Amino acid sequence: MDTFAELIKALDSEDDLGKVIRSQIIIENIIVQYIESQVKDINFLNKMDLSFEQKTNLALAFGLDKDWGAAIGCLGKLRNTFAHRLRGEITKSDANNFYKAFSPKNKRITQELYKTKENELKELGFPAYQKMEPVHKFSLYVTVLSGALQAWLDHRGKKT
């Protein structure tokens, strides 16, 4: 499964509830791939029935880049809020809190990535960053998170 393609598809086609839920599922899938790459016998892991938070903490204990821990946790909390309160839209506060959970280094990376694509986005009709709707900021942040985690997994997550 191409997780990045699945994420883009969800961000393009889902309502806000679907965007949040599917984003969290995709991030969880990447985390599980990393955990699975670190254990010798996956059957024992599967018997544990770990929560998203527990999987995240286990991945961090195995060496997942700690700079992403707070952002992953924030996404999990946002997902729970949407799932248990049936909220309909991603608010400015949701997007801002998600971004605030990024480490300073990852905020800088996000800003630099956006800047490199800003002209292309404008040509496609996207507004300047400051004028973006919260749902579009959420999509940007979760795309960066997913891409960073997948790249990290691809380069460092292999068994040594």
N, C-alpha and C positions, 0 to 999 in steps of 0.2 A: 504494500500500500504506500503510495506517495503521500506522506502526511502533509507536506506543504501544499500540494495541489488540493487535497481535501480541505485544508484550512481556507485557502483562497475561495474555493467553491462555497463553503459555509458562510464566509464573510460577504460574499457577493449575493447569495440567494436567500439567506435566512432572515427572519425578523430578529430583533435585538435579543430576545430570549434564546433563540436558536444559536445566534452568534456566540453568546457567552457560554452556553452549555457545550456546544460542539468545540469551541476553542479549548475549554478545559479538558474535554475528552482527548483531544489531539495532543495537548501538552502532556497529559497523563500517559498517553501511549508512548511518547518519546522517553519519558522518565522510566517507564516499565522496560522499554528496550535496553536502556542503559543498565538497569538493575539486572536484567536477565543476562547481560553480557559479563556481569561480574560474579555470578554464582555458578557453582559447579553442578548443582542438581536443581533444576527449576521446579520439580514436583513438590519439593518442600516449601519453596517460596509460594507456590499457588495455594497450598493448604493454609497459609497465614491469613488470607482474606483482609489484606491491608487497606486502610482508608487512603484517600489521596494525600492527606497530610503525612501519614506514616510512610507512604511510598516516597514522598518528597524528602523526608528526613533520612530515610534509608539511602536514597541516591546521594544526598549530601554527605552522609557518613562514608559512602564508597568513594567520594571524590568529585561529585558533580560540582561545577563552579559555584561557589558560595555566593558570588555576586548576584546570582539569579534567584536565590532562595526566597527573599522577601517578595519579589514580583510573582513567583509561582504561588506563594501563600496567599497573596492578595487576589490572584485570579481564582483560587479555590474558594475564598470567602465570598467573592462576587458571585460565583456560580451558585453557592449555597443560598445567597440572598435571592437570586432570581428563581431558583428551583423551589424554595420554600415560601416565598411571598408572592409569587406570580406577578412579578414586576414586568412592565411592558416595554420600558425603554432604558437605554444606557444614558445616565445623566452626566452632566459636567463634573459633578463630584466623583462619580464612578471612574471616569477617565482620568481625572486629576489624581485620585488616590492610587490608581494603578501606576501611573507615571512616577509618582512620588516613591513608590516601592522599588523603582529601579535604582541601582547603585549609581554614584556619580559617573563612573566610567561608562556604564551602560546607557545613561542619559546622553552622554556625549556621543556615543556610537549611534544612538537613535537620531539625534539631531544631525549628525554628519550624513547618515544614510538618507534622511529626508531631504537635506540640502542637495545631495547629488541627483535626486530625482525630481526636485521641485519644478524645474522647467517642463519636464515631460508631463507631470501631473497637472500643471496649469493648462497645457495644451489639451488635456483630456477633460478640462472643465472643473478641476478641483480648485478650491479656494486656497489662499495662503494659509499657512499653518495656524496662525492666530485666529482665523475665521472658520476653521474646520469645525464641523459638528462633533459632539462628544462621541457618537458612534464611529465616526471616521478616525478619530484619535485612538479609540479603543482598538480598532482594526489595525492601525499602524503599530501600536504597542504590542499587540499579541502576535503580529507578523514578525516583528523584530525578535520577540522572545522565542517564538517557535523556530525561526531561522537560526538563531544563536545556539539554542539547545541542540538542534539537529546537527549543526556544524561541529559543535563540541563533541557530540556523540560520534560522529563520523571520524573525527581526528583523534580523540582521546579515550573514547568509550570502549575501545576494543580490549579484549583480554590480553594481558601481557604475559 
